[in-house]
Amino acid sequence: MNILFIMYDQLRFDYLSCAGHPHLQTPNFDRVAEMGVRFTNAYVQSPICGSSRMSYYTGRYPSSHGAQWNNFPLRVGELTLGDHLRKLDMDCWLIGKTHMHADAEGMERLGLDPDSVIGARQAECGFDVFIRDDGLWAQGIAGYYDESRSPYNEYLKEKGYTDSDNPWADHANAGVKERNKIASGWMYENADRPAHIHEADSETAWLTSRTIDFMKQAKGKWCAHVSYIKPHWPYIVAAPYHNMFGPDHVPAPLRDEVEQEDTHPVFKGYMDNQVGQAFQRDEVRQKVIPAYMGLIKQCDDHLGRILDYLEETGEIKDTMIVLTSDHGDYLGDHWMGEKSLFHDQSAKVPMIIYDPRRPANATRGTTCDALVESLDIAATFVEAAGGDVPAHILEGRSLLPLLNGERPKWREFLISEFDYSASPVGGTLAEEYCLKPKDCRLFMVFDGRWKMMHAEGGFRPMLFDLQNDPEEFHDLGKTDAHADVIARLYDYLAQWGRRMSQRVTKSDEDIENMRGKAGFKGVLPFMYDGSEVPRPLIKHYVGKAPKLPDAKD
C-alpha cells in the first residue's frame, strides 16, 4: 500500500462542507470523508507552521524535537518519517512545502555533505525531494524571505511570466488595479481581485500537476507528502475563484465583549498585534474571507484531479489518503487573525483518513471524536507500512485501530505547545513583564471538555468549558471558582511533563532484554564467595591461579 499524505497550510477545521460549513461546498474533501473516517477532535502540537510540521514529521512534541518556531533548525539526527519508513522498504518523498530549516551547524560539525544522500535527507527533514517549494517568495529591502531556489518561480518564467523577477509576488499573489498598477495580495483591500495569473498556472494547480507527475513515474512502495501553501495568506486567488463568494457568505465573527474584560496578558498581546487589529475591522473580513473560501474551493477542485487520477489508474485501491492542515486561521474570531493561541479556530485541524484495506470497511463514511494529536500520523504510517511502532521514539499513537472500528483504551487528554519568544508579542511582553525567552511559552491541556492554557512567566492560566461554552468566550481562569478543574488539568500537564522523551536509542524491549545479561559476560560484582550465582558464570574466576612472571629489575 502507498500513502498520499496531503497537507494544506492554514486550513480551518470547519471550512469544509463535510464539517458543516453553511456556504462552502467541498465535494472532494467530502468524497474522501465518505471513503474513510473524519476525525472531529484532531489538534496540532503547535499552532505555528514550522513547529507543527516538525511534529507531524517526527511524531514528537515540540519540546522533544526542539524546533519550536519557524526557521528553528531541526537538529541533526532527529528521526523523521523518512527514516522510519525506509526501514520498512517504503520510500518517502516531498512534493511542496516543509518549512524545514536545516541544522547547518550540526551538519558541518559531523562532516555531513549536504549534497550527499544522507546530507540531503538531513537538510530536507528526512524526505527525498521530488520538488520542494515553501511558497513564500516575499521580497523586501533586506532581500528575500526565502533565499533558496523557487521551482515555482522558474516554472512561471518558463510559461512566459518574464516581465517580473518575482512572478510569485507580481502574478500569483497580486492582482491589477486602476492604471495597470499592481494590487498586491499583501494588502487586504486587494483580496477581492483576481490574481494576475492563469488559474492553470497558480500555485495550487502547479503543485497538483507535479503530484500527478510523481505518481505517474513512482516505482515500488511510497509515501508522498504533498504539501500545499494555500489557503495560507497572501489571501488572493485566481479567477474564477476570486468572486465565487462575497460579503453575504461572511459569517459574523465569533467574539464577545467579555473577552476584552480582564484579558489574560498573552491573549491581549495577540488581540492588540497588527494582524489582530486588522481582523477586528469589518472591511478586512469582508474582503479576506471570500478569498480564503475561494482558495479552499480551488484546493478542493484540484484534490478532485488527484482522486480522479487514482480512480482512473486503479491505484485508489492501494493508496491510503490523509488530508489535514498544519493549523487553522482565526479570521477575526476572538478578536484575532492568523493563528497562535489554542482556540479551536487555531489549534484544531481537519483530519480525514482513507484506508483502502478491508479491516477499515466498517468505518467508512463515519466520524470519530477520539482525542487525536497530529503526531499520531507518524505512528499510523509506520503501522500501515507493516512496522512495529517504536514507542520510545514516536510519541503518538497509531490511528489504525480507530480506522478499523476497534475501541482501544485511548488518551484522556491532549497537549499542544507554543513558544512565542521569537514573535513581536514575545518581545513586547518580555519588556513589560521582564520575561526571558524561556518564559514566553504556552501549553494547552484539553480533555474533551475542559481546555486550559498555561502560560509560563508567572501568569494565571486560562480555562474554557467547551461543553457549556463551545465558542470559548468565557475565561473561567479569571476566578478561583474552578480551582479543582484547573488542578486536575495541571496534574495532566505534570504527567505529560514526566514522559520519557529523550531515551530514543533504547526501546523498552531492549532494556528488558539487557536485564541480568552482564553476568553472562563476566561482570559479577557484589559476591562474597561465588555461591550467589550459577557455577558456570564464575568458571573463569575459579580454579588454579596463573603463574606469576619473574620480577624485573
C-alpha positions as CSV (number, residue, x, y, z in Angstrom):
1,M,0.0,0.0,0.0
2,N,1.2,3.5,-0.8
3,I,0.5,6.6,1.3
4,L,-0.6,10.0,0.0
5,F,-0.2,12.5,2.8
6,I,-1.7,15.8,1.8
7,M,-1.4,18.9,4.0
8,Y,-3.0,22.3,3.4
9,D,-1.5,25.3,5.0
10,Q,-3.7,27.3,7.4
11,L,-6.9,25.4,6.6
12,R,-9.5,25.7,9.4
13,F,-11.3,22.6,10.6
14,D,-14.7,24.0,10.0
15,Y,-14.2,25.4,6.4
16,L,-15.4,22.2,4.7
17,S,-18.9,21.2,3.8
18,C,-18.4,17.8,5.5
19,A,-17.6,19.7,8.7
20,G,-20.8,21.7,8.3
21,H,-19.8,25.0,6.6
22,P,-23.0,26.7,5.5
23,H,-21.8,28.1,2.2
24,L,-18.6,26.4,1.1
25,Q,-19.1,23.2,-0.8
26,T,-16.0,20.9,-0.9
27,P,-17.2,17.7,-2.6
28,N,-13.8,16.2,-3.0
29,F,-12.9,16.5,0.7
30,D,-16.3,15.1,1.3
31,R,-15.6,12.3,-1.1
32,V,-12.5,11.2,0.9
33,A,-14.6,11.5,4.1
34,E,-17.2,9.2,2.7
35,M,-14.5,6.7,1.8
36,G,-12.8,6.9,5.2
37,V,-13.0,8.5,8.7
38,R,-13.2,12.2,9.6
39,F,-11.6,12.8,13.0
40,T,-13.5,15.7,14.7
41,N,-11.1,16.3,17.6
42,A,-7.7,16.5,15.9
43,Y,-5.3,19.1,17.3
44,V,-1.8,20.1,16.2
45,Q,1.1,20.1,18.6
46,S,1.9,23.7,18.0
47,P,-0.2,26.4,16.3
48,I,2.7,27.7,14.2
49,C,3.7,26.4,10.8
50,G,7.3,25.2,11.3
51,S,6.9,23.7,14.7
52,S,3.6,22.0,13.8
53,R,5.1,20.4,10.7
54,M,8.2,19.1,12.6
55,S,5.8,17.3,15.0
56,Y,4.0,15.7,12.1
57,Y,7.3,14.6,10.5
58,T,9.0,13.4,13.7
59,G,6.0,12.1,15.6
60,R,7.3,14.1,18.6
61,Y,6.2,17.1,20.6
62,P,8.0,20.4,20.0
63,S,9.7,20.2,23.4
64,S,11.1,16.9,22.3
65,H,12.3,17.8,18.8
66,G,13.2,21.3,19.7
67,A,12.1,23.2,16.5
68,Q,9.6,25.3,18.3
69,W,9.3,28.3,15.9
70,N,9.5,28.9,12.2
71,N,13.1,28.5,10.9
72,F,14.3,27.0,14.2
73,P,16.5,24.1,12.8
74,L,15.5,20.6,13.4
75,R,18.6,19.1,14.9
76,V,20.8,16.7,13.1
77,G,19.9,13.1,14.0
78,E,16.3,13.7,14.8
79,L,14.4,10.7,13.3
80,T,11.7,11.5,10.8
81,L,9.0,9.8,8.7
82,G,11.6,9.0,6.0
83,D,13.9,7.3,8.5
84,H,11.1,5.1,9.9
85,L,9.5,4.2,6.6
86,R,12.7,3.4,4.7
87,K,13.4,0.7,7.3
88,L,10.2,-0.8,6.1
89,D,11.1,-0.6,2.4
90,M,8.9,2.4,1.8
91,D,10.3,5.5,0.0
92,C,9.3,8.9,1.5
93,W,9.0,11.8,-0.9
94,L,8.3,15.5,-0.6
95,I,6.2,17.4,-3.1
96,G,5.7,21.0,-1.9
97,K,6.4,22.8,1.4
98,T,8.0,21.7,4.7
99,H,9.1,24.9,6.4
100,M,12.1,22.9,7.4
101,H,15.3,24.8,8.3
102,A,18.4,22.6,8.2
103,D,20.8,22.3,11.1
104,A,23.7,23.5,9.0
105,E,26.0,24.0,12.0
106,G,25.3,20.4,13.2
107,M,25.8,19.0,9.7
108,E,29.2,20.8,9.5
109,R,30.2,19.6,12.9
110,L,29.5,16.0,11.8
111,G,31.1,16.4,8.4
112,L,27.8,15.8,6.5
113,D,27.9,17.0,2.9
114,P,24.5,18.5,2.0
115,D,25.0,17.2,-1.5
116,S,25.3,13.6,-0.3
117,V,22.2,11.4,0.0
118,I,22.3,11.3,3.8
119,G,23.2,15.0,4.0
120,A,20.3,15.9,1.6
121,R,17.9,14.0,3.7
122,Q,19.1,15.7,6.9
123,A,18.6,19.0,5.2
124,E,15.2,18.2,3.9
125,C,13.5,16.8,7.0
126,G,14.2,13.2,6.1
127,F,12.4,13.4,2.7
128,D,13.7,12.6,-0.7
129,V,12.7,15.7,-2.7
130,F,10.6,15.3,-5.8
131,I,10.1,19.1,-5.7
132,R,10.3,21.5,-2.8
133,D,8.8,25.0,-2.8
134,D,7.9,26.6,0.5
135,G,5.9,29.2,-1.3
136,L,6.9,32.4,0.5
137,W,9.0,34.3,-2.1
138,A,8.4,37.7,-0.4
139,Q,11.0,40.4,-1.2
140,G,11.8,43.4,1.0
141,I,14.5,45.9,1.5
142,A,16.7,43.3,3.2
143,G,16.3,40.8,0.4
144,Y,14.1,37.7,0.0
145,Y,12.4,36.0,2.9
146,D,13.5,32.6,1.5
147,E,16.8,32.7,-0.3
148,S,16.7,29.1,-1.8
149,R,15.6,28.5,-5.3
150,S,11.9,28.6,-6.2
151,P,10.9,25.9,-8.7
152,Y,7.5,27.6,-8.9
153,N,9.0,30.9,-10.0
154,E,11.2,29.1,-12.5
155,Y,8.1,27.4,-13.9
156,L,6.3,30.7,-14.2
157,K,9.2,32.2,-16.2
158,E,9.2,29.2,-18.5
159,K,5.5,29.7,-19.0
160,G,6.1,33.3,-20.2
161,Y,5.7,35.3,-17.0
162,T,9.0,37.1,-17.8
163,D,8.1,40.7,-17.2
164,S,8.9,40.2,-13.4
165,D,11.9,39.0,-11.5
166,N,9.4,37.5,-8.9
167,P,6.2,36.3,-10.6
168,W,5.2,34.6,-7.4
169,A,4.7,38.1,-5.9
170,D,3.6,40.0,-9.0
171,H,1.3,37.4,-10.7
172,A,0.4,34.5,-8.4
173,N,-0.2,36.7,-5.3
174,A,-1.2,40.0,-6.8
175,G,-4.0,41.4,-9.0
176,V,-4.2,44.5,-11.1
177,K,-5.9,47.8,-10.3
178,E,-6.5,51.1,-12.0
179,R,-3.9,52.4,-14.4
180,N,-2.4,48.9,-14.6
181,K,-0.9,49.1,-11.1
182,I,0.0,46.1,-9.0
183,A,-2.7,45.2,-6.5
184,S,-0.5,43.1,-4.1
185,G,-2.1,40.4,-2.1
186,W,-0.2,41.7,1.0
187,M,-2.8,44.4,1.1
188,Y,-6.1,43.1,2.3
189,E,-8.0,45.7,0.3
190,N,-7.0,43.7,-2.8
191,A,-8.2,40.3,-1.7
192,D,-11.3,40.5,-3.8
193,R,-9.4,41.0,-7.1
194,P,-8.4,38.0,-9.3
195,A,-4.8,37.1,-9.1
196,H,-2.9,38.2,-12.2
197,I,-2.3,34.7,-13.4
198,H,-4.0,32.0,-15.5
199,E,-5.6,29.6,-13.0
200,A,-3.8,26.7,-14.6
201,D,-0.5,28.3,-13.6
202,S,-1.5,29.1,-10.0
203,E,0.4,27.6,-7.1
204,T,-2.4,25.0,-6.3
205,A,-2.7,23.9,-9.9
206,W,1.0,23.7,-10.4
207,L,1.6,21.6,-7.3
208,T,-1.3,19.3,-8.2
209,S,0.3,18.7,-11.6
210,R,3.6,17.9,-10.0
211,T,1.8,15.4,-7.7
212,I,0.3,13.6,-10.7
213,D,3.7,13.7,-12.4
214,F,5.2,12.0,-9.4
215,M,2.6,9.3,-9.2
216,K,3.0,8.5,-12.9
217,Q,6.7,7.7,-12.5
218,A,6.7,6.3,-9.0
219,K,8.1,2.8,-8.5
220,G,7.8,0.5,-5.5
221,K,6.1,1.3,-2.3
222,W,6.0,5.0,-1.5
223,C,4.8,7.7,0.9
224,A,4.3,11.1,-0.8
225,H,3.9,14.2,1.3
226,V,2.0,16.7,-0.9
227,S,2.2,20.0,0.9
228,Y,0.2,23.0,-0.4
229,I,1.0,26.6,0.5
230,K,-2.7,27.6,0.3
231,P,-5.1,28.7,1.7
232,H,-2.4,30.4,3.6
233,W,-2.0,34.2,3.0
234,P,-1.5,36.2,0.9
235,Y,-5.3,36.0,0.5
236,I,-5.8,36.3,-3.2
237,V,-6.9,33.7,-5.7
238,A,-7.1,33.4,-9.5
239,A,-10.4,33.7,-11.4
240,P,-12.9,32.2,-11.4
241,Y,-12.4,31.5,-7.6
242,H,-12.0,35.2,-6.7
243,N,-15.7,36.0,-6.9
244,M,-17.4,32.7,-6.1
245,F,-18.1,34.1,-2.6
246,G,-19.0,37.5,-1.3
247,P,-20.0,39.5,1.8
248,D,-23.2,37.5,2.1
249,H,-21.1,34.4,2.8
250,V,-19.1,36.0,5.6
251,P,-20.3,34.9,9.0
252,A,-20.4,37.2,11.9
253,P,-17.2,37.0,13.9
254,L,-17.2,34.6,16.8
255,R,-16.2,37.0,19.5
256,D,-17.7,38.6,22.6
257,E,-17.0,41.8,24.6
258,V,-16.4,39.6,27.7
259,E,-13.2,38.5,26.1
260,Q,-11.9,42.1,26.4
261,E,-12.6,42.2,30.2
262,D,-9.6,41.4,32.5
263,T,-8.0,39.7,29.5
264,H,-5.0,37.5,30.0
265,P,-1.8,39.4,29.1
266,V,-0.8,36.9,26.4
267,F,-4.3,36.8,24.9
268,K,-4.4,40.6,24.9
269,G,-1.0,40.8,23.2
270,Y,-2.3,38.8,20.3
271,M,-5.6,40.8,20.2
272,D,-3.6,44.0,20.0
273,N,-0.9,43.0,17.5
274,Q,-1.1,44.1,13.9
275,V,-3.0,41.2,12.5
276,G,-5.4,41.2,15.4
277,Q,-6.2,44.8,14.9
278,A,-6.6,44.3,11.1
279,F,-9.1,41.5,11.5
280,Q,-11.2,43.5,14.0
281,R,-12.1,45.7,11.0
282,D,-15.2,44.6,9.2
283,E,-13.9,45.7,5.8
284,V,-10.9,43.3,6.2
285,R,-13.1,40.3,7.0
286,Q,-15.5,41.2,4.1
287,K,-12.6,41.1,1.7
288,V,-10.4,38.3,3.1
289,I,-12.9,35.6,4.0
290,P,-14.4,35.3,0.5
291,A,-10.9,35.0,-0.9
292,Y,-10.0,32.4,1.7
293,M,-13.1,30.4,0.8
294,G,-12.1,30.7,-2.9
295,L,-8.7,29.4,-2.2
296,I,-10.2,26.4,-0.4
297,K,-12.7,25.8,-3.2
298,Q,-9.7,25.8,-5.6
299,C,-7.9,23.3,-3.4
300,D,-10.9,21.1,-3.4
301,D,-11.2,21.1,-7.2
302,H,-7.6,20.2,-7.6
303,L,-7.9,17.4,-5.0
304,G,-10.5,16.1,-7.4
305,R,-7.9,15.9,-10.1
306,I,-5.8,13.7,-7.8
307,L,-8.7,11.5,-6.8
308,D,-9.7,11.1,-10.4
309,Y,-6.2,10.0,-11.4
310,L,-6.1,7.4,-8.7
311,E,-9.5,6.1,-9.7
312,E,-8.7,6.0,-13.4
313,T,-5.5,4.1,-12.8
314,G,-7.0,1.8,-10.2
315,E,-4.4,2.9,-7.6
316,I,-7.0,4.2,-5.2
317,K,-7.4,0.6,-4.1
318,D,-3.8,0.6,-2.9
319,T,-3.4,4.1,-1.6
320,M,-4.0,5.4,1.9
321,I,-5.1,9.1,1.7
322,V,-4.6,11.6,4.5
323,L,-6.0,15.1,4.4
324,T,-5.0,17.6,7.1
325,S,-3.5,21.0,7.9
326,D,-0.7,22.5,10.0
327,H,-3.0,24.8,11.9
328,G,-6.1,27.0,11.4
329,D,-6.9,30.7,11.0
330,Y,-8.8,33.0,13.4
331,L,-10.2,35.2,10.6
332,G,-11.3,37.7,13.2
333,D,-12.8,35.3,15.7
334,H,-11.8,36.0,19.3
335,W,-10.6,39.5,18.1
336,M,-7.6,37.9,16.4
337,G,-6.2,37.0,13.0
338,E,-3.8,34.3,11.8
339,K,-3.1,31.5,14.4
340,S,-1.1,31.5,17.7
341,L,-3.3,30.6,20.7
342,F,-5.2,27.4,21.3
343,H,-8.8,28.3,20.5
344,D,-10.3,25.7,18.1
345,Q,-10.0,28.1,15.2
346,S,-6.2,27.9,15.5
347,A,-5.2,24.6,17.1
348,K,-7.9,22.3,15.8
349,V,-7.5,20.9,12.3
350,P,-9.3,18.9,9.7
351,M,-8.1,15.3,9.6
352,I,-9.6,12.8,7.1
353,I,-8.1,9.3,6.6
354,Y,-9.0,6.8,3.9
355,D,-7.5,3.3,4.4
356,P,-8.3,1.1,1.4
357,R,-7.8,-2.2,3.2
358,R,-10.6,-4.5,4.2
359,P,-10.4,-4.0,8.0
360,A,-11.4,-0.4,7.5
361,N,-14.7,-1.2,5.8
362,A,-16.6,-1.0,9.0
363,T,-15.9,2.7,9.5
364,R,-16.3,4.1,6.0
365,G,-18.2,7.4,6.0
366,T,-18.1,7.8,9.7
367,T,-16.7,10.4,12.2
368,C,-14.6,9.7,15.2
369,D,-14.4,12.0,18.2
370,A,-11.4,10.5,19.9
371,L,-8.7,13.0,21.1
372,V,-6.2,12.9,18.2
373,E,-2.9,14.6,18.1
374,S,-1.1,15.4,14.8
375,L,1.9,13.4,15.9
376,D,-0.3,10.3,15.7
377,I,0.2,10.4,11.9
378,A,3.8,9.2,12.1
379,A,2.8,6.2,14.2
380,T,-0.1,5.4,11.9
381,F,2.1,5.4,8.8
382,V,4.7,3.1,10.5
383,E,2.0,0.6,11.4
384,A,0.3,0.9,8.0
385,A,3.6,0.2,6.3
386,G,3.9,-3.1,8.3
387,G,6.1,-2.0,11.1
388,D,6.0,-2.0,14.8
389,V,5.7,1.5,16.3
390,P,8.9,2.5,18.1
391,A,7.2,3.9,21.1
392,H,10.4,5.1,22.7
393,I,10.8,7.5,19.7
394,L,7.4,8.2,18.4
395,E,5.2,9.9,21.0
396,G,1.9,9.5,19.1
397,R,-0.4,6.5,18.8
398,S,-1.4,4.7,15.6
399,L,-4.9,5.5,14.4
400,L,-5.3,2.2,12.6
401,P,-7.4,0.6,15.5
402,L,-9.8,3.5,15.3
403,L,-9.9,3.3,11.5
404,N,-10.7,-0.4,11.8
405,G,-13.6,0.2,14.2
406,E,-11.9,-1.0,17.3
407,R,-12.3,0.7,20.7
408,P,-8.9,0.7,22.3
409,K,-8.2,2.5,25.6
410,W,-7.4,5.9,24.4
411,R,-5.7,9.1,25.8
412,E,-7.5,11.1,28.4
413,F,-6.1,14.4,27.3
414,L,-4.0,16.0,24.6
415,I,-1.3,18.6,24.6
416,S,-0.2,21.5,22.4
417,E,2.7,23.9,22.9
418,F,3.5,27.4,21.7
419,D,6.9,29.0,22.1
420,Y,6.2,32.7,21.2
421,S,9.6,34.0,22.4
422,A,10.7,35.0,18.8
423,S,7.5,36.8,18.0
424,P,6.8,40.5,18.3
425,V,4.3,39.7,21.0
426,G,7.0,37.9,22.9
427,G,9.2,40.9,22.6
428,T,6.5,43.2,23.9
429,L,5.6,41.0,26.9
430,A,9.3,40.4,27.7
431,E,9.8,44.1,28.1
432,E,6.6,44.7,30.0
433,Y,6.9,41.7,32.4
434,C,10.7,41.2,32.4
435,L,10.4,37.8,30.8
436,K,13.3,35.7,29.5
437,P,12.8,33.7,26.2
438,K,12.2,30.5,28.2
439,D,9.2,32.3,29.9
440,C,7.5,33.0,26.6
441,R,5.9,29.6,26.3
442,L,2.3,28.4,26.4
443,F,0.8,24.9,26.9
444,M,-2.7,23.6,26.2
445,V,-4.2,20.7,28.1
446,F,-7.6,19.6,26.7
447,D,-9.6,16.6,28.0
448,G,-12.5,16.8,25.5
449,R,-14.5,19.3,27.6
450,W,-12.1,21.5,29.6
451,K,-9.4,23.4,27.8
452,M,-6.6,25.0,29.9
453,M,-3.9,27.3,28.6
454,H,-1.0,27.5,30.9
455,A,1.5,30.5,30.4
456,E,5.0,30.4,31.8
457,G,6.3,33.6,33.3
458,G,4.1,33.7,36.4
459,F,0.8,34.3,34.6
460,R,-2.5,32.8,35.7
461,P,-4.0,30.0,33.5
462,M,-6.9,30.4,31.1
463,L,-9.7,27.9,31.3
464,F,-12.7,27.2,28.9
465,D,-15.6,24.8,29.3
466,L,-16.4,23.7,25.8
467,Q,-19.5,21.8,26.9
468,N,-21.3,24.9,28.2
469,D,-19.3,27.5,26.2
470,P,-18.4,25.9,22.9
471,E,-17.4,29.3,21.5
472,E,-14.7,29.6,24.1
473,F,-15.7,33.1,25.2
474,H,-15.7,32.9,28.9
475,D,-12.3,32.5,30.5
476,L,-13.0,30.7,33.8
477,G,-9.4,31.1,34.9
478,K,-10.2,34.7,36.0
479,T,-11.6,33.4,39.3
480,D,-11.0,30.5,41.7
481,A,-14.4,29.0,41.1
482,H,-13.0,26.1,39.1
483,A,-9.8,25.5,41.0
484,D,-10.4,21.8,41.2
485,V,-10.7,21.5,37.4
486,I,-7.5,23.6,37.0
487,A,-5.7,21.4,39.5
488,R,-6.7,18.2,37.6
489,L,-5.5,19.7,34.3
490,Y,-2.3,20.7,35.9
491,D,-1.9,17.1,37.1
492,Y,-2.3,16.0,33.4
493,L,0.3,18.6,32.4
494,A,2.7,17.3,35.0
495,Q,2.1,13.7,34.0
496,W,2.9,14.7,30.4
497,G,6.0,16.6,31.5
498,R,7.4,13.5,33.2
499,R,7.1,11.4,30.0
500,M,10.2,9.6,28.7
501,S,11.0,11.7,25.6
502,Q,14.8,11.6,25.1
503,R,15.8,8.0,25.6
504,V,15.4,7.3,21.9
505,T,18.3,4.9,21.3
506,K,17.0,2.1,23.5
507,S,13.4,0.7,23.5
508,D,11.7,-0.8,26.5
509,E,12.2,-4.2,24.8
510,D,15.9,-3.5,24.5
511,I,16.1,-2.6,28.2
512,E,14.1,-5.7,29.3
513,N,16.5,-7.9,27.2
514,M,19.5,-6.3,28.8
515,R,18.5,-7.1,32.4
516,G,20.8,-9.6,34.1
517,K,22.8,-10.2,30.9
518,A,26.0,-8.6,32.2
519,G,26.7,-11.7,34.3
520,F,26.9,-13.9,31.2
521,K,29.8,-11.6,30.1
522,G,31.7,-11.9,33.3
523,V,30.6,-8.8,35.2
524,L,29.9,-10.3,38.6
525,P,30.1,-7.7,41.4
526,F,28.7,-7.9,44.9
527,M,29.6,-11.5,45.6
528,Y,31.1,-13.0,48.8
529,D,32.3,-16.4,47.7
530,G,30.6,-17.0,44.3
531,S,27.8,-19.2,45.6
532,E,25.4,-16.4,44.9
533,V,25.4,-17.1,41.1
534,P,25.2,-20.3,39.0
535,R,28.5,-22.1,38.8
536,P,29.1,-21.6,35.0
537,L,29.1,-17.9,35.4
538,I,32.2,-18.0,37.6
539,K,34.2,-20.6,35.7
540,H,36.7,-18.0,34.5
541,Y,37.3,-16.8,38.1
542,V,37.9,-20.1,39.9
543,G,40.5,-22.9,39.7
544,K,44.3,-22.8,39.6
545,A,45.9,-19.3,39.6
546,P,48.1,-18.5,36.6
547,K,51.9,-18.3,37.1
548,L,53.4,-15.0,38.3
549,P,56.2,-13.8,36.0
550,D,59.6,-13.2,37.4
551,A,60.2,-9.7,38.8
552,K,62.3,-7.4,36.6
553,D,65.0,-5.0,37.9
